[in-house]
Structure formats: structure tokens, C-alpha cells
Amino acid sequence: MSTLVKPSRLISCLSSISKRSLALTQRTFSSETAENKEQELTENEKKLTKDLETSVKEIEDLKTKNNELLDKYKRSLADSENLRTRLTKQIDDAKVFGIQSFCKDLLEVADILGHATDAVPQEQLDSNPQLKNLFEGLQMTKACLTQTFKRHGLEQVNPINEKFNPNFHEAVFQVENDKVEANTVVVVSKLGYKLKERCIRPACVGVSK
């Protein structure tokens, strides 16, 4: 004789089975969801790492370009400053030495006045008032010209008893002289001139040997 199962018990068993199945399904779904989340996190981490590497490379490239541009900028500034300095010096030199050619022409006048005053015999000045007045006029003219030269930076170079300097002297002959050292200027046959420390005519000299 078969045993009859009560409907209520059957329903209870079915409910229990359903709950276990549901719990198992939930656990399975939860496990799959966790795996999916973990996989998504891993992919996001990889993407973030790649983006970070790309950003770091871009930053390094920008730093390199910035350093190159900064170097070019500094070089450009230095070149501009050097150019400005050269132009300023050229302008200053033009202001100072612009009269150089004019000064050279006047040197011949100074030489002639010097020769004229040196050529007058001293003993004749006392006996000849007219010659004396002419001589004094020449001396005054020479002195005025010399002062004018000095006002504009033009100075005589009379290197007597100085060591020979090829920058300001031109040796035209040598003289035997045991009283001074060799290469000492012992004769000045023609005065030299310099304009603001620039030699515009070397002094013609004789040096000892």
C-alpha cells in the first residue's frame, strides 16, 4: 500500500528546493558578476596605465621642446645684445673718429708751422722786429692749432727716449748709441699723432742699436 504525501509537505519540499536553487543561482550570478567586475577593473587599470604612460611621454616631449625653445630664446637674446653692443660701439666710434680724415689733413698744416718756427734763427729775432712779430704770430697759430687738436682728442706723439713701440712708432733708421738700451728712440724726425688712443700717424723715429 503506497504512502500518500500530504500536499502541504510537498509544497514545503518544493519551496525548499526552490530556495536552494535560487540561492545557488544567486551565488553563481554573484561569482560571475565579481569576475566581470574584476575583469573590468583589470582592463581599466591597463587603460589607465597606458594613458599614464602616454601622458608621461607627452610631458617629457613638452619639456624637451620647452628646453629647446628656451635655449633658442636665450641665444637670440645674447645675439641681440651682442649686435646692440657692436652697433653702439660703431656709433660711438663714428662720433669720435668721424673727424679722422679731417685731422690727417690738418697734420700737414701743423708740420709746416713747426718747420717754419724751427727754421727761424734765434739771433735774428732780436735784431729784426718784423721777423720777431712774424715768428710770434706763427707760434701763436701753432699753439692755437695744438689746443684745437687737444679739444677734439688729437694729441702729439713725441717718443724721444722711449722704448720703440711699433703701434705708435715707425723706425726709419738706426743709430749707434751705447748710452741707452737697444731699441730706444733717440731721434724723432717726424711727430706722430693719436686720436683717442688710436694712432692715425706713427712718429718717424731713429732707434738705438
Residue pairs with C-beta under 8 A, 6 or more apart in sequence:
96 153
96 195
96 196
97 195
97 196
97 198
99 152
99 195
100 195
100 198
100 200
103 149
103 152
103 154
103 193
103 195
103 200
104 200
104 201
106 145
106 149
107 193
107 200
107 201
109 145
110 142
110 145
110 146
110 149
111 190
111 191
113 138
113 141
113 142
113 145
114 142
114 191
116 138
117 135
117 138
117 139
117 142
120 131
120 135
124 131
125 131
125 132
125 135
126 132
146 156
149 155
149 156
149 193
152 195
153 195
153 196
154 193
154 194
154 195
154 200
155 193
155 194
155 195
156 191
156 192
156 193
157 168
157 169
157 191
157 192
157 193
157 194
157 199
157 202
157 203
158 188
158 191
158 192
158 203
159 165
159 168
159 169
159 185
159 188
159 192
159 203
159 205
160 185
160 186
160 187
160 188
161 180
161 184
161 185
161 186
162 184
162 185
163 181
163 183
163 184
163 185
164 171
164 183
164 184
164 185
164 205
164 207
167 199
167 202
168 192
168 194
168 199
168 202
168 203
169 185
169 192
169 202
169 203
169 205
169 207
170 192
170 202
170 203
170 204
170 205
171 205
171 206
171 207
172 189
172 204
172 205
172 206
173 187
173 206
174 206
174 207
174 208
174 209
175 186
175 187
175 206
175 207
175 208
175 209
176 208
176 209
177 184
177 186
177 208
177 209
180 186
180 208
181 208
182 207
182 208
182 209
183 207
183 208
183 209
184 207
184 208
185 203
185 205
185 206
185 207
186 206
186 207
186 208
187 205
187 206
188 203
188 204
188 205
188 206
189 204
189 205
189 206
190 203
190 204
191 203
192 199
192 201
192 202
192 203
192 204
193 199
193 200
193 201
194 200
